[in-house]
Amino acid sequence: MTTKVKKKTPRKNAIPDLESALKELETLVKRMEEGESSLEDSLKDFERGIELTRQCQQALKTAEQKVQQLTGDAEDAQLIEFDHD
């Protein structure tokens, strides 16, 4: 008996990871710098670029918060006495 695994359909604007978002952003920038696109396409690329930039910024902020938690560098972190007994 075989079981079919239903794969999740990715959302239209979903970003699987930061690296993919950055790669797409670089592609958009190159295309816009070439100046060959219509105004409408350039505006769509610009809008997508803004969206990708915000998603990248959020991903980086989340990563920074995790690093701060792991290293104890968070501003509100408190030192706790270690009881070695």
Secondary structure, 3 states (H helix, E strand, C coil): CCCCCCCCCCCCCCCCCHHHHHHHHHHHHHHHHHCCCCHHHHHHHHHHHHHHHHHHHHHHHHHHHHHHHHHCCCCCCCCCCCCCC
